[in-house]
């Protein structure tokens, strides 16, 4: 997992923090979670933005932007409240693809 990125939550637009969750004795899952109190929103580099539930597969967000070059979910890097624009970036290092949604 990249630790040099700080995605914003797609619901609250607050900075997310890096987390590690134990999946089994030999495997952990790395992801980012929203810092808003009581928000369960998470961002994973493979699944994008989700609300994880124990014992269930993640339900993917249908309008989640994906990088055209890498096919990976993109994360929110900025919010322009004056112009009502949200900017998304690819999680791949050295990829400069940006998607702006209004």
Rosetta blueprint (number, residue, H / E / L):
1 X L
2 X L
3 X L
4 X L
5 X L
6 X L
7 X L
8 X E
9 X L
10 X L
11 X L
12 X L
13 X L
14 X L
15 X E
16 X E
17 X E
18 X E
19 X E
20 X E
21 X E
22 X E
23 X E
24 X E
25 X L
26 X L
27 X E
28 X E
29 X E
30 X E
31 X E
32 X E
33 X E
34 X E
35 X L
36 X L
37 X L
38 X L
39 X L
40 X L
41 X E
42 X E
43 X E
44 X E
45 X L
46 X L
47 X L
48 X E
49 X E
50 X E
51 X E
52 X L
53 X L
54 X L
55 X L
56 X L
57 X L
58 X L
59 X L
60 X L
61 X L
62 X L
63 X L
64 X L
65 X L
66 X E
67 X L
68 X L
69 X L
70 X L
71 X L
72 X L
73 X E
74 X E
75 X E
76 X E
77 X E
78 X E
79 X E
80 X E
81 X L
82 X L
83 X L
84 X L
85 X E
86 X E
87 X E
88 X E
89 X E
90 X E
91 X L
92 X L
93 X L
94 X L
95 X L
96 X L
97 X L
98 X E
99 X E
100 X E
101 X E
102 X L
